[in-house]
């Protein structure tokens, strides 16, 4: 019983060590990550467009004062601008991560 427990713990430790080595040697597919980021950003933009379309339709359907209409439209513009900035920052962050990873690989001979 004790011998099998020791063997099991040793096998687990060896397995963890081998997987960490395998993960360290594994290359990161930056193209796939960029593609996934672009797809998610497109989905976010489409969702925002749909939301804006629904708001505009509701503004047409019911009487709204000019001041309220202006506030709603300004908020939509802010949301759109914030989304664009957020997406631009996310893409820039991914590019910086890729650059740092490549520099790390060059420095460590990988």
C-alpha positions as CSV (number, residue, x, y, z in Angstrom):
1,X,0.0,0.0,0.0
2,X,2.7,2.4,1.0
3,X,4.8,1.5,-2.0
4,X,2.0,2.1,-4.4
5,X,1.3,5.5,-2.8
6,X,4.9,6.5,-3.2
7,X,4.9,5.4,-6.8
8,X,1.7,7.3,-7.5
9,X,3.1,10.5,-5.9
10,X,6.4,10.1,-7.9
11,X,4.5,9.6,-11.1
12,X,2.4,12.7,-10.5
13,X,5.5,14.8,-9.8
14,X,7.2,13.4,-12.9
15,X,4.1,14.1,-15.0
16,X,3.8,17.7,-13.8
17,X,7.5,18.3,-14.6
18,X,7.1,16.8,-18.1
19,X,4.0,18.9,-18.9
20,X,5.7,22.1,-17.8
21,X,8.6,21.3,-20.1
22,X,6.3,20.5,-22.9
23,X,4.3,23.7,-22.4
24,X,7.5,25.8,-22.3
25,X,8.7,24.4,-25.6
26,X,5.3,24.8,-27.3
27,X,5.1,27.8,-29.7
28,X,2.2,30.2,-29.3
29,X,0.1,30.6,-32.4
30,X,-0.2,34.4,-32.6
31,X,-2.1,34.3,-35.8
32,X,-4.9,32.3,-34.3
33,X,-5.0,34.5,-31.2
34,X,-5.3,37.6,-33.4
35,X,-8.0,36.0,-35.5
36,X,-10.0,35.1,-32.4
37,X,-9.6,38.6,-31.0
38,X,-10.9,40.1,-34.3
39,X,-13.9,37.7,-34.3
40,X,-14.8,38.7,-30.8
41,X,-14.4,42.4,-31.6
42,X,-16.6,42.0,-34.6
43,X,-19.3,40.4,-32.5
44,X,-19.0,43.2,-30.0
45,X,-19.4,45.8,-32.8
46,X,-22.4,44.0,-34.3
47,X,-24.0,43.8,-30.9
48,X,-23.5,47.5,-30.3
49,X,-24.9,48.3,-33.8
50,X,-28.0,46.3,-33.0
51,X,-28.5,48.0,-29.7
52,X,-28.1,51.4,-31.4
53,X,-30.6,50.5,-34.1
54,X,-33.1,49.5,-31.4
55,X,-32.6,52.7,-29.6
56,X,-33.1,54.8,-32.7
57,X,-36.3,52.9,-33.5
58,X,-37.6,53.4,-30.1
59,X,-36.8,57.2,-30.4
60,X,-38.9,57.3,-33.6
61,X,-41.8,55.3,-32.1
62,X,-42.5,57.5,-29.1
63,X,-42.4,61.3,-28.6
64,X,-39.2,62.3,-26.8
65,X,-38.0,65.8,-26.0
66,X,-35.1,67.3,-27.9
67,X,-32.8,67.4,-24.9
68,X,-33.5,63.8,-24.0
69,X,-32.9,62.7,-27.6
70,X,-29.6,64.6,-27.6
71,X,-28.5,63.0,-24.4
72,X,-29.4,59.5,-25.7
73,X,-27.6,60.1,-29.0
74,X,-24.5,61.5,-27.2
75,X,-24.4,58.4,-24.9
76,X,-24.6,56.2,-28.0
77,X,-21.6,58.0,-29.5
78,X,-19.6,57.8,-26.3
79,X,-20.3,54.0,-26.1
80,X,-19.2,53.6,-29.7
81,X,-16.0,55.6,-29.2
82,X,-15.3,53.7,-26.0
83,X,-15.7,50.4,-27.8
84,X,-13.4,51.4,-30.6
85,X,-10.7,52.6,-28.1
86,X,-11.0,49.4,-26.0
87,X,-10.7,47.2,-29.1
88,X,-7.7,49.2,-30.3
89,X,-6.0,48.8,-26.9
90,X,-6.7,45.1,-26.9
91,X,-5.1,44.6,-30.3
92,X,-2.1,46.8,-29.3
93,X,-1.7,44.7,-26.1
94,X,-1.7,41.5,-28.1
95,X,1.0,42.9,-30.5
96,X,3.1,44.0,-27.5
97,X,2.8,40.5,-25.9
98,X,3.9,38.9,-29.2
99,X,6.9,41.2,-29.5
100,X,7.9,40.6,-25.9
101,X,7.5,36.8,-26.3
102,X,9.7,36.9,-29.5
103,X,12.4,39.0,-27.7
104,X,12.3,36.5,-24.8
105,X,12.7,33.6,-27.2
106,X,15.6,35.3,-29.0
107,X,17.3,36.1,-25.7
108,X,17.0,32.6,-24.4
109,X,18.1,30.9,-27.6
110,X,14.6,29.4,-28.2
